[in-house]
Amino acid sequence: MIFYDEGRLVCFESTVDDLKLKGKSPLIATATNPNDPKDIYKKPIQFYFYMPKGSNEL
């Protein structure tokens, strides 16, 4: 979990060794090419949670 903007913005970031995924979201959507099952597409899904000023809720 990484905090930005004085703790008002939060996101999750991966710590894996794969440089394509490092620093990206650990939530990953995958799709397989129907013509080539070894061809797998991976796309991180990044979510940011924001806490408005004067609030205690994301």
C-alpha distance matrix in Angstrom:
0.0 3.8 6.7 10.1 13.6 13.8 10.9 12.5 10.4 6.8 5.8 4.4 6.2 8.8 10.3 13.7 16.9 18.2 18.2 18.5 15.1 13.2 10.5 11.1 9.8 10.3 12.5 15.8 19.2 22.1 25.8 28.8 31.9 34.8 37.2 35.2 33.1 31.7 30.3 26.8 24.7 20.9 18.9 15.1 14.5 11.9 11.1 10.4 10.8 13.1 14.6 18.2 19.9 21.6 19.6 17.4 16.3 13.9
3.8 0.0 3.8 6.7 10.4 11.0 8.7 10.6 8.4 5.7 5.5 6.0 6.8 10.0 11.3 14.9 17.6 18.7 17.9 18.3 15.4 13.1 9.8 11.0 10.7 12.3 14.5 17.4 20.7 23.7 27.3 30.3 33.1 36.2 38.4 36.5 34.6 33.1 31.4 28.0 25.7 21.9 19.6 15.8 15.2 12.1 11.5 9.9 10.6 12.1 13.7 16.9 18.2 20.4 19.0 17.3 16.6 14.1
6.7 3.8 0.0 3.8 7.0 7.3 5.0 7.2 5.8 4.7 6.8 8.9 10.3 13.8 15.1 18.7 21.2 22.3 21.2 21.4 18.7 16.5 13.0 14.0 13.6 15.6 17.4 20.4 23.4 26.6 30.0 33.3 35.9 39.0 41.3 39.6 37.8 36.4 34.6 31.2 28.6 24.9 22.2 18.5 17.4 13.9 12.5 9.9 9.7 10.0 11.0 13.8 14.7 17.0 15.9 14.7 14.5 12.3
10.1 6.7 3.8 0.0 3.8 5.7 5.3 6.4 5.0 6.2 8.3 11.2 12.2 15.8 17.2 20.7 22.9 23.5 21.9 21.9 19.7 17.6 13.9 14.8 15.0 17.6 19.2 21.8 24.5 27.8 31.0 34.3 36.6 39.8 42.0 40.4 39.0 37.6 35.4 32.2 29.3 25.8 22.8 19.3 18.1 14.4 13.1 10.0 10.2 9.5 10.7 12.8 13.4 16.3 15.9 15.5 15.5 13.2
13.6 10.4 7.0 3.8 0.0 3.8 5.5 5.5 5.8 8.7 11.4 14.7 15.9 19.5 21.0 24.4 26.5 27.1 25.2 25.2 23.1 21.2 17.4 18.2 18.3 21.1 22.4 25.0 27.4 30.8 33.9 37.3 39.5 42.6 44.8 43.4 42.2 40.9 38.5 35.3 32.3 28.8 25.7 22.3 20.8 17.0 15.4 11.8 11.5 9.5 9.9 10.9 10.8 13.9 14.3 14.7 15.2 13.4
13.8 11.0 7.3 5.7 3.8 0.0 3.8 5.7 7.7 9.9 13.1 15.9 17.4 20.8 21.9 25.6 27.8 28.8 27.2 27.5 25.2 22.9 19.3 20.4 20.3 22.7 24.2 27.0 29.7 33.1 36.4 39.7 42.1 45.3 47.5 46.0 44.5 43.2 41.0 37.7 34.9 31.3 28.3 24.8 23.3 19.6 17.7 14.2 13.1 11.1 10.3 11.4 10.4 12.7 13.4 13.4 14.7 13.7
10.9 8.7 5.0 5.3 5.5 3.8 0.0 3.8 5.6 6.9 10.4 13.1 15.2 18.6 20.0 23.7 26.2 27.3 26.1 26.3 23.6 21.5 17.9 18.7 18.0 20.0 21.4 24.5 27.2 30.7 34.0 37.4 40.1 43.0 45.5 44.0 42.2 41.0 39.1 35.6 32.9 29.3 26.4 22.7 21.0 17.4 15.2 11.9 10.3 8.9 8.2 10.5 10.4 12.4 11.9 11.0 11.9 10.8
12.5 10.6 7.2 6.4 5.5 5.7 3.8 0.0 3.8 6.6 10.3 13.7 16.1 19.8 21.8 25.2 27.9 28.5 27.2 26.9 24.2 22.6 19.0 19.1 18.1 20.4 21.1 24.2 26.5 30.1 33.2 36.8 39.3 42.2 44.7 43.5 41.9 41.0 38.8 35.3 32.4 28.9 25.8 22.2 20.1 16.5 13.8 10.2 8.1 5.7 4.8 6.9 7.6 10.1 9.4 9.4 9.7 8.2
10.4 8.4 5.8 5.0 5.8 7.7 5.6 3.8 0.0 3.8 7.0 10.6 12.9 16.7 19.0 22.2 24.9 25.2 23.9 23.3 20.7 19.4 15.7 15.5 14.5 17.1 17.8 20.6 22.9 26.5 29.6 33.1 35.6 38.5 41.0 39.8 38.2 37.3 35.1 31.6 28.7 25.2 22.0 18.5 16.4 12.7 10.3 6.7 5.7 4.6 6.4 8.9 10.7 13.5 12.3 12.1 11.2 8.5
6.8 5.7 4.7 6.2 8.7 9.9 6.9 6.6 3.8 0.0 3.8 7.1 9.8 13.5 15.8 19.0 22.0 22.4 21.6 21.1 18.2 16.8 13.4 13.1 11.7 13.8 14.6 17.8 20.4 23.9 27.2 30.7 33.3 36.2 38.8 37.4 35.6 34.6 32.6 29.1 26.4 22.8 19.8 16.2 14.2 10.8 8.5 5.7 5.1 6.5 8.4 11.7 13.8 16.1 14.2 13.0 11.7 8.7
5.8 5.5 6.8 8.3 11.4 13.1 10.4 10.3 7.0 3.8 0.0 3.8 6.5 10.2 13.0 15.8 18.9 19.0 18.4 17.6 14.6 13.6 10.3 9.5 7.9 10.2 11.1 14.1 16.8 20.2 23.6 27.0 29.7 32.6 35.1 33.6 31.9 30.8 28.9 25.3 22.7 19.0 16.2 12.5 10.8 7.5 6.1 4.8 6.3 9.0 11.7 14.9 17.3 19.7 17.7 16.4 14.6 11.2
4.4 6.0 8.9 11.2 14.7 15.9 13.1 13.7 10.6 7.1 3.8 0.0 3.8 6.9 9.8 12.5 15.8 16.2 16.1 15.6 12.1 11.1 8.6 7.8 5.6 6.9 8.6 11.8 15.0 18.1 21.7 24.9 27.8 30.7 33.2 31.4 29.4 28.2 26.6 23.0 20.7 16.9 14.7 10.9 10.0 7.7 7.4 7.9 9.5 12.6 15.0 18.5 20.8 22.9 20.7 19.0 17.1 13.9
6.2 6.8 10.3 12.2 15.9 17.4 15.2 16.1 12.9 9.8 6.5 3.8 0.0 3.8 6.6 9.3 12.3 12.7 12.4 12.3 9.0 7.4 4.9 5.0 4.7 6.1 9.0 11.3 14.8 17.4 21.0 23.8 26.6 29.7 31.9 29.8 27.9 26.3 24.7 21.3 19.1 15.4 13.5 9.8 10.4 8.4 9.7 10.5 12.7 15.5 18.2 21.4 23.5 25.9 24.0 22.3 20.7 17.5
8.8 10.0 13.8 15.8 19.5 20.8 18.6 19.8 16.7 13.5 10.2 6.9 3.8 0.0 3.8 5.7 9.0 9.6 10.2 10.5 6.9 5.4 5.2 5.5 5.6 4.9 8.6 10.2 13.9 15.9 19.5 21.9 24.8 28.0 29.9 27.5 25.5 23.6 22.4 19.1 17.5 13.7 12.8 9.6 11.3 10.5 12.5 13.9 16.2 19.2 21.8 25.1 27.2 29.5 27.5 25.6 23.9 20.8
10.3 11.3 15.1 17.2 21.0 21.9 20.0 21.8 19.0 15.8 13.0 9.8 6.6 3.8 0.0 3.8 6.6 8.6 9.4 11.0 8.2 5.5 6.4 8.4 9.3 8.3 12.2 13.4 17.1 18.5 22.0 24.1 26.8 30.0 31.7 29.0 26.9 24.7 23.7 20.8 19.6 16.1 15.7 12.9 15.0 14.2 16.1 17.1 19.2 21.9 24.2 27.6 29.3 31.5 29.7 27.7 26.4 23.5
13.7 14.9 18.7 20.7 24.4 25.6 23.7 25.2 22.2 19.0 15.8 12.5 9.3 5.7 3.8 0.0 3.8 5.6 7.7 9.3 6.9 5.5 8.2 9.4 10.4 8.8 12.3 12.5 15.9 16.6 19.9 21.5 24.2 27.4 28.8 25.9 23.8 21.3 20.7 18.0 17.2 14.1 14.5 12.6 15.3 15.4 17.9 19.5 21.9 24.8 27.4 30.7 32.7 34.9 33.0 31.0 29.4 26.4
16.9 17.6 21.2 22.9 26.5 27.8 26.2 27.9 24.9 22.0 18.9 15.8 12.3 9.0 6.6 3.8 0.0 3.8 6.0 8.7 7.9 6.4 9.9 11.5 13.4 12.2 15.5 15.1 18.2 18.3 21.3 22.4 24.6 27.9 28.9 25.7 24.0 21.1 20.5 18.4 17.9 15.2 16.1 14.8 17.9 18.1 20.9 22.4 25.0 27.8 30.4 33.6 35.4 37.8 36.1 34.2 32.8 29.7
18.2 18.7 22.3 23.5 27.1 28.8 27.3 28.5 25.2 22.4 19.0 16.2 12.7 9.6 8.6 5.6 3.8 0.0 3.8 5.5 5.5 5.9 9.7 10.4 12.5 11.7 14.4 13.1 15.8 15.6 18.2 19.2 21.2 24.7 25.5 22.5 21.0 18.1 17.1 15.1 14.4 12.0 13.2 12.5 16.1 16.8 20.0 21.9 24.9 27.7 30.7 33.7 35.8 38.4 36.6 35.0 33.2 30.0
18.2 17.9 21.2 21.9 25.2 27.2 26.1 27.2 23.9 21.6 18.4 16.1 12.4 10.2 9.4 7.7 6.0 3.8 0.0 3.8 5.4 5.1 8.3 9.5 12.5 12.9 15.5 14.4 17.0 17.1 19.6 20.9 22.5 26.2 26.9 24.0 23.1 20.2 18.6 16.7 15.4 13.0 13.3 12.6 16.0 16.2 19.5 21.0 24.2 26.7 29.8 32.5 34.4 37.3 35.8 34.5 32.9 29.5
18.5 18.3 21.4 21.9 25.2 27.5 26.3 26.9 23.3 21.1 17.6 15.6 12.3 10.5 11.0 9.3 8.7 5.5 3.8 0.0 3.8 6.0 8.6 8.2 11.0 11.7 13.6 11.9 13.9 14.1 16.4 17.8 19.4 23.1 23.9 21.4 20.6 18.0 15.9 13.9 12.0 9.7 9.8 9.7 13.3 14.0 17.6 19.5 22.9 25.6 28.9 31.5 33.8 36.7 35.1 34.0 32.0 28.5
15.1 15.4 18.7 19.7 23.1 25.2 23.6 24.2 20.7 18.2 14.6 12.1 9.0 6.9 8.2 6.9 7.9 5.5 5.4 3.8 0.0 3.8 6.3 5.3 7.6 8.0 10.2 9.1 12.0 12.8 15.8 17.7 19.9 23.5 24.8 22.4 21.0 18.8 17.0 14.2 12.3 9.1 8.8 7.4 10.8 11.4 14.7 16.8 20.0 22.9 26.1 29.0 31.3 34.0 32.2 30.9 28.8 25.4
13.2 13.1 16.5 17.6 21.2 22.9 21.5 22.6 19.4 16.8 13.6 11.1 7.4 5.4 5.5 5.5 6.4 5.9 5.1 6.0 3.8 0.0 3.8 5.4 8.2 8.8 11.9 11.9 15.1 16.3 19.5 21.5 23.7 27.2 28.6 26.0 24.5 22.1 20.6 17.9 16.1 12.9 12.2 10.2 12.9 12.4 15.3 16.6 19.6 22.2 25.1 28.0 30.0 32.7 31.1 29.6 28.0 24.7
10.5 9.8 13.0 13.9 17.4 19.3 17.9 19.0 15.7 13.4 10.3 8.6 4.9 5.2 6.4 8.2 9.9 9.7 8.3 8.6 6.3 3.8 0.0 3.8 6.8 8.6 11.6 12.4 15.7 17.7 20.9 23.4 25.7 29.2 30.7 28.5 27.1 25.0 23.1 20.2 18.0 14.5 12.9 10.0 11.8 10.3 12.7 13.4 16.3 18.7 21.5 24.4 26.3 29.0 27.6 26.3 24.8 21.5
11.1 11.0 14.0 14.8 18.2 20.4 18.7 19.1 15.5 13.1 9.5 7.8 5.0 5.5 8.4 9.4 11.5 10.4 9.5 8.2 5.3 5.4 3.8 0.0 3.8 6.5 8.6 9.1 12.2 14.4 17.7 20.4 22.7 26.1 28.0 26.0 24.6 22.9 20.8 17.7 15.1 11.5 9.4 6.3 8.1 7.1 10.1 11.7 14.9 17.7 20.9 23.7 26.0 28.8 27.0 25.9 23.9 20.4
9.8 10.7 13.6 15.0 18.3 20.3 18.0 18.1 14.5 11.7 7.9 5.6 4.7 5.6 9.3 10.4 13.4 12.5 12.5 11.0 7.6 8.2 6.8 3.8 0.0 3.8 5.3 7.0 10.3 13.1 16.6 19.7 22.4 25.5 27.8 26.0 24.2 23.0 21.1 17.6 15.2 11.4 9.1 5.4 5.9 5.1 7.6 9.9 12.8 16.0 19.2 22.2 24.9 27.4 25.2 23.8 21.5 18.0
10.3 12.3 15.6 17.6 21.1 22.7 20.0 20.4 17.1 13.8 10.2 6.9 6.1 4.9 8.3 8.8 12.2 11.7 12.9 11.7 8.0 8.8 8.6 6.5 3.8 0.0 3.8 6.0 9.7 12.1 15.9 18.7 21.8 24.7 27.0 25.0 22.8 21.5 20.2 16.6 14.9 11.1 10.0 6.8 7.8 8.3 10.2 12.7 15.0 18.5 21.3 24.6 27.3 29.4 27.0 25.1 22.8 19.5
12.5 14.5 17.4 19.2 22.4 24.2 21.4 21.1 17.8 14.6 11.1 8.6 9.0 8.6 12.2 12.3 15.5 14.4 15.5 13.6 10.2 11.9 11.6 8.6 5.3 3.8 0.0 3.8 6.8 9.9 13.6 16.7 19.9 22.5 25.3 23.7 21.4 20.8 19.3 15.5 13.6 10.1 8.6 5.8 5.6 7.3 9.0 12.3 14.5 18.2 21.2 24.3 27.4 29.5 26.8 25.1 22.3 18.9
15.8 17.4 20.4 21.8 25.0 27.0 24.5 24.2 20.6 17.8 14.1 11.8 11.3 10.2 13.4 12.5 15.1 13.1 14.4 11.9 9.1 11.9 12.4 9.1 7.0 6.0 3.8 0.0 3.8 6.3 10.0 13.1 16.2 19.0 21.6 20.0 17.9 17.2 15.6 11.8 9.8 6.4 5.5 4.3 5.8 8.8 11.4 14.9 17.5 21.1 24.3 27.3 30.4 32.7 30.1 28.6 25.7 22.2
19.2 20.7 23.4 24.5 27.4 29.7 27.2 26.5 22.9 20.4 16.8 15.0 14.8 13.9 17.1 15.9 18.2 15.8 17.0 13.9 12.0 15.1 15.7 12.2 10.3 9.7 6.8 3.8 0.0 3.8 7.0 10.5 13.5 16.0 18.8 17.8 15.8 15.9 14.0 10.3 8.2 5.8 5.2 6.1 6.8 10.5 12.9 16.7 19.3 22.8 26.1 28.8 32.1 34.5 31.8 30.5 27.4 23.9
22.1 23.7 26.6 27.8 30.8 33.1 30.7 30.1 26.5 23.9 20.2 18.1 17.4 15.9 18.5 16.6 18.3 15.6 17.1 14.1 12.8 16.3 17.7 14.4 13.1 12.1 9.9 6.3 3.8 0.0 3.8 6.9 10.1 12.6 15.4 14.1 12.0 12.2 10.4 6.7 5.5 4.6 6.4 8.7 10.3 14.0 16.7 20.3 23.0 26.5 29.9 32.6 35.9 38.2 35.6 34.2 31.1 27.7
25.8 27.3 30.0 31.0 33.9 36.4 34.0 33.2 29.6 27.2 23.6 21.7 21.0 19.5 22.0 19.9 21.3 18.2 19.6 16.4 15.8 19.5 20.9 17.7 16.6 15.9 13.6 10.0 7.0 3.8 0.0 3.8 6.7 9.0 11.9 11.2 9.6 10.6 8.6 5.7 5.1 6.7 8.8 11.8 13.2 17.0 19.6 23.3 26.0 29.4 32.8 35.4 38.7 41.1 38.5 37.4 34.1 30.7
28.8 30.3 33.3 34.3 37.3 39.7 37.4 36.8 33.1 30.7 27.0 24.9 23.8 21.9 24.1 21.5 22.4 19.2 20.9 17.8 17.7 21.5 23.4 20.4 19.7 18.7 16.7 13.1 10.5 6.9 3.8 0.0 3.8 6.0 8.6 7.6 5.9 7.5 6.0 4.5 6.2 9.0 11.8 15.0 16.8 20.5 23.3 26.9 29.7 33.1 36.5 39.1 42.4 44.8 42.2 41.0 37.8 34.3
31.9 33.1 35.9 36.6 39.5 42.1 40.1 39.3 35.6 33.3 29.7 27.8 26.6 24.8 26.8 24.2 24.6 21.2 22.5 19.4 19.9 23.7 25.7 22.7 22.4 21.8 19.9 16.2 13.5 10.1 6.7 3.8 0.0 3.8 5.4 5.2 5.7 7.6 5.5 6.3 7.7 11.3 13.8 17.4 19.3 22.9 25.8 29.3 32.3 35.5 39.1 41.5 44.8 47.4 44.9 43.9 40.6 37.1
34.8 36.2 39.0 39.8 42.6 45.3 43.0 42.2 38.5 36.2 32.6 30.7 29.7 28.0 30.0 27.4 27.9 24.7 26.2 23.1 23.5 27.2 29.2 26.1 25.5 24.7 22.5 19.0 16.0 12.6 9.0 6.0 3.8 0.0 3.8 5.6 6.0 9.3 8.5 9.6 11.3 14.7 17.2 20.6 22.1 25.8 28.5 32.1 34.9 38.2 41.6 44.0 47.4 49.9 47.2 46.2 42.8 39.4
37.2 38.4 41.3 42.0 44.8 47.5 45.5 44.7 41.0 38.8 35.1 33.2 31.9 29.9 31.7 28.8 28.9 25.5 26.9 23.9 24.8 28.6 30.7 28.0 27.8 27.0 25.3 21.6 18.8 15.4 11.9 8.6 5.4 3.8 0.0 3.8 6.5 9.1 8.5 10.9 12.9 16.5 19.2 22.8 24.7 28.3 31.2 34.7 37.7 40.9 44.5 46.8 50.1 52.7 50.2 49.2 45.9 42.4
35.2 36.5 39.6 40.4 43.4 46.0 44.0 43.5 39.8 37.4 33.6 31.4 29.8 27.5 29.0 25.9 25.7 22.5 24.0 21.4 22.4 26.0 28.5 26.0 26.0 25.0 23.7 20.0 17.8 14.1 11.2 7.6 5.2 5.6 3.8 0.0 3.8 5.4 5.5 8.5 11.2 14.7 17.9 21.3 23.7 27.1 30.2 33.7 36.8 40.1 43.6 46.1 49.3 51.9 49.4 48.3 45.1 41.6
33.1 34.6 37.8 39.0 42.2 44.5 42.2 41.9 38.2 35.6 31.9 29.4 27.9 25.5 26.9 23.8 24.0 21.0 23.1 20.6 21.0 24.5 27.1 24.6 24.2 22.8 21.4 17.9 15.8 12.0 9.6 5.9 5.7 6.0 6.5 3.8 0.0 3.8 5.4 7.1 10.4 13.4 16.8 19.9 22.2 25.7 28.6 32.2 35.0 38.5 41.9 44.6 47.9 50.3 47.6 46.2 43.1 39.7
31.7 33.1 36.4 37.6 40.9 43.2 41.0 41.0 37.3 34.6 30.8 28.2 26.3 23.6 24.7 21.3 21.1 18.1 20.2 18.0 18.8 22.1 25.0 22.9 23.0 21.5 20.8 17.2 15.9 12.2 10.6 7.5 7.6 9.3 9.1 5.4 3.8 0.0 3.8 6.0 9.7 12.3 16.0 18.9 21.7 25.0 28.2 31.6 34.6 38.0 41.4 44.2 47.3 49.8 47.3 45.8 42.9 39.4
30.3 31.4 34.6 35.4 38.5 41.0 39.1 38.8 35.1 32.6 28.9 26.6 24.7 22.4 23.7 20.7 20.5 17.1 18.6 15.9 17.0 20.6 23.1 20.8 21.1 20.2 19.3 15.6 14.0 10.4 8.6 6.0 5.5 8.5 8.5 5.5 5.4 3.8 0.0 3.8 6.7 9.9 13.3 16.6 19.4 22.6 25.9 29.3 32.5 35.7 39.2 41.9 44.9 47.6 45.2 44.0 41.1 37.5
26.8 28.0 31.2 32.2 35.3 37.7 35.6 35.3 31.6 29.1 25.3 23.0 21.3 19.1 20.8 18.0 18.4 15.1 16.7 13.9 14.2 17.9 20.2 17.7 17.6 16.6 15.5 11.8 10.3 6.7 5.7 4.5 6.3 9.6 10.9 8.5 7.1 6.0 3.8 0.0 3.8 6.5 10.0 13.1 15.8 19.2 22.4 25.8 28.9 32.2 35.7 38.4 41.5 44.0 41.6 40.3 37.4 33.8
24.7 25.7 28.6 29.3 32.3 34.9 32.9 32.4 28.7 26.4 22.7 20.7 19.1 17.5 19.6 17.2 17.9 14.4 15.4 12.0 12.3 16.1 18.0 15.1 15.2 14.9 13.6 9.8 8.2 5.5 5.1 6.2 7.7 11.3 12.9 11.2 10.4 9.7 6.7 3.8 0.0 3.8 6.7 10.2 12.8 16.1 19.4 22.8 26.0 29.2 32.7 35.3 38.4 41.1 38.8 37.7 34.8 31.1
20.9 21.9 24.9 25.8 28.8 31.3 29.3 28.9 25.2 22.8 19.0 16.9 15.4 13.7 16.1 14.1 15.2 12.0 13.0 9.7 9.1 12.9 14.5 11.5 11.4 11.1 10.1 6.4 5.8 4.6 6.7 9.0 11.3 14.7 16.5 14.7 13.4 12.3 9.9 6.5 3.8 0.0 3.8 6.7 9.7 12.8 16.2 19.5 22.6 25.9 29.4 32.1 35.1 37.7 35.4 34.3 31.4 27.8
18.9 19.6 22.2 22.8 25.7 28.3 26.4 25.8 22.0 19.8 16.2 14.7 13.5 12.8 15.7 14.5 16.1 13.2 13.3 9.8 8.8 12.2 12.9 9.4 9.1 10.0 8.6 5.5 5.2 6.4 8.8 11.8 13.8 17.2 19.2 17.9 16.8 16.0 13.3 10.0 6.7 3.8 0.0 3.8 6.4 9.4 12.9 16.1 19.4 22.5 26.1 28.6 31.7 34.4 32.2 31.3 28.4 24.7
15.1 15.8 18.5 19.3 22.3 24.8 22.7 22.2 18.5 16.2 12.5 10.9 9.8 9.6 12.9 12.6 14.8 12.5 12.6 9.7 7.4 10.2 10.0 6.3 5.4 6.8 5.8 4.3 6.1 8.7 11.8 15.0 17.4 20.6 22.8 21.3 19.9 18.9 16.6 13.1 10.2 6.7 3.8 0.0 3.8 6.2 9.7 12.8 16.1 19.3 22.8 25.5 28.4 31.1 28.9 27.8 25.1 21.4
14.5 15.2 17.4 18.1 20.8 23.3 21.0 20.1 16.4 14.2 10.8 10.0 10.4 11.3 15.0 15.3 17.9 16.1 16.0 13.3 10.8 12.9 11.8 8.1 5.9 7.8 5.6 5.8 6.8 10.3 13.2 16.8 19.3 22.1 24.7 23.7 22.2 21.7 19.4 15.8 12.8 9.7 6.4 3.8 0.0 3.8 6.6 10.1 13.2 16.4 19.9 22.5 25.7 28.3 25.9 25.0 22.1 18.4
11.9 12.1 13.9 14.4 17.0 19.6 17.4 16.5 12.7 10.8 7.5 7.7 8.4 10.5 14.2 15.4 18.1 16.8 16.2 14.0 11.4 12.4 10.3 7.1 5.1 8.3 7.3 8.8 10.5 14.0 17.0 20.5 22.9 25.8 28.3 27.1 25.7 25.0 22.6 19.2 16.1 12.8 9.4 6.2 3.8 0.0 3.8 6.7 10.1 13.1 16.7 19.3 22.3 25.0 22.9 22.1 19.4 15.7
11.1 11.5 12.5 13.1 15.4 17.7 15.2 13.8 10.3 8.5 6.1 7.4 9.7 12.5 16.1 17.9 20.9 20.0 19.5 17.6 14.7 15.3 12.7 10.1 7.6 10.2 9.0 11.4 12.9 16.7 19.6 23.3 25.8 28.5 31.2 30.2 28.6 28.2 25.9 22.4 19.4 16.2 12.9 9.7 6.6 3.8 0.0 3.8 6.6 9.9 13.4 16.0 19.2 21.7 19.3 18.6 15.7 12.0
10.4 9.9 9.9 10.0 11.8 14.2 11.9 10.2 6.7 5.7 4.8 7.9 10.5 13.9 17.1 19.5 22.4 21.9 21.0 19.5 16.8 16.6 13.4 11.7 9.9 12.7 12.3 14.9 16.7 20.3 23.3 26.9 29.3 32.1 34.7 33.7 32.2 31.6 29.3 25.8 22.8 19.5 16.1 12.8 10.1 6.7 3.8 0.0 3.8 6.5 10.1 12.7 15.7 18.3 16.3 15.8 13.4 9.6
10.8 10.6 9.7 10.2 11.5 13.1 10.3 8.1 5.7 5.1 6.3 9.5 12.7 16.2 19.2 21.9 25.0 24.9 24.2 22.9 20.0 19.6 16.3 14.9 12.8 15.0 14.5 17.5 19.3 23.0 26.0 29.7 32.3 34.9 37.7 36.8 35.0 34.6 32.5 28.9 26.0 22.6 19.4 16.1 13.2 10.1 6.6 3.8 0.0 3.8 6.8 9.9 13.0 15.2 12.8 12.2 9.6 5.9
13.1 12.1 10.0 9.5 9.5 11.1 8.9 5.7 4.6 6.5 9.0 12.6 15.5 19.2 21.9 24.8 27.8 27.7 26.7 25.6 22.9 22.2 18.7 17.7 16.0 18.5 18.2 21.1 22.8 26.5 29.4 33.1 35.5 38.2 40.9 40.1 38.5 38.0 35.7 32.2 29.2 25.9 22.5 19.3 16.4 13.1 9.9 6.5 3.8 0.0 3.8 6.3 9.4 11.9 10.0 10.3 8.4 5.3
14.6 13.7 11.0 10.7 9.9 10.3 8.2 4.8 6.4 8.4 11.7 15.0 18.2 21.8 24.2 27.4 30.4 30.7 29.8 28.9 26.1 25.1 21.5 20.9 19.2 21.3 21.2 24.3 26.1 29.9 32.8 36.5 39.1 41.6 44.5 43.6 41.9 41.4 39.2 35.7 32.7 29.4 26.1 22.8 19.9 16.7 13.4 10.1 6.8 3.8 0.0 3.8 6.5 8.4 6.3 6.8 5.8 4.4
18.2 16.9 13.8 12.8 10.9 11.4 10.5 6.9 8.9 11.7 14.9 18.5 21.4 25.1 27.6 30.7 33.6 33.7 32.5 31.5 29.0 28.0 24.4 23.7 22.2 24.6 24.3 27.3 28.8 32.6 35.4 39.1 41.5 44.0 46.8 46.1 44.6 44.2 41.9 38.4 35.3 32.1 28.6 25.5 22.5 19.3 16.0 12.7 9.9 6.3 3.8 0.0 3.8 6.3 5.5 8.0 7.8 7.4
19.9 18.2 14.7 13.4 10.8 10.4 10.4 7.6 10.7 13.8 17.3 20.8 23.5 27.2 29.3 32.7 35.4 35.8 34.4 33.8 31.3 30.0 26.3 26.0 24.9 27.3 27.4 30.4 32.1 35.9 38.7 42.4 44.8 47.4 50.1 49.3 47.9 47.3 44.9 41.5 38.4 35.1 31.7 28.4 25.7 22.3 19.2 15.7 13.0 9.4 6.5 3.8 0.0 3.8 5.5 8.5 9.8 10.4
21.6 20.4 17.0 16.3 13.9 12.7 12.4 10.1 13.5 16.1 19.7 22.9 25.9 29.5 31.5 34.9 37.8 38.4 37.3 36.7 34.0 32.7 29.0 28.8 27.4 29.4 29.5 32.7 34.5 38.2 41.1 44.8 47.4 49.9 52.7 51.9 50.3 49.8 47.6 44.0 41.1 37.7 34.4 31.1 28.3 25.0 21.7 18.3 15.2 11.9 8.4 6.3 3.8 0.0 3.8 7.0 9.4 11.3
19.6 19.0 15.9 15.9 14.3 13.4 11.9 9.4 12.3 14.2 17.7 20.7 24.0 27.5 29.7 33.0 36.1 36.6 35.8 35.1 32.2 31.1 27.6 27.0 25.2 27.0 26.8 30.1 31.8 35.6 38.5 42.2 44.9 47.2 50.2 49.4 47.6 47.3 45.2 41.6 38.8 35.4 32.2 28.9 25.9 22.9 19.3 16.3 12.8 10.0 6.3 5.5 5.5 3.8 0.0 3.8 5.6 8.0
17.4 17.3 14.7 15.5 14.7 13.4 11.0 9.4 12.1 13.0 16.4 19.0 22.3 25.6 27.7 31.0 34.2 35.0 34.5 34.0 30.9 29.6 26.3 25.9 23.8 25.1 25.1 28.6 30.5 34.2 37.4 41.0 43.9 46.2 49.2 48.3 46.2 45.8 44.0 40.3 37.7 34.3 31.3 27.8 25.0 22.1 18.6 15.8 12.2 10.3 6.8 8.0 8.5 7.0 3.8 0.0 3.8 6.9
16.3 16.6 14.5 15.5 15.2 14.7 11.9 9.7 11.2 11.7 14.6 17.1 20.7 23.9 26.4 29.4 32.8 33.2 32.9 32.0 28.8 28.0 24.8 23.9 21.5 22.8 22.3 25.7 27.4 31.1 34.1 37.8 40.6 42.8 45.9 45.1 43.1 42.9 41.1 37.4 34.8 31.4 28.4 25.1 22.1 19.4 15.7 13.4 9.6 8.4 5.8 7.8 9.8 9.4 5.6 3.8 0.0 3.8
13.9 14.1 12.3 13.2 13.4 13.7 10.8 8.2 8.5 8.7 11.2 13.9 17.5 20.8 23.5 26.4 29.7 30.0 29.5 28.5 25.4 24.7 21.5 20.4 18.0 19.5 18.9 22.2 23.9 27.7 30.7 34.3 37.1 39.4 42.4 41.6 39.7 39.4 37.5 33.8 31.1 27.8 24.7 21.4 18.4 15.7 12.0 9.6 5.9 5.3 4.4 7.4 10.4 11.3 8.0 6.9 3.8 0.0
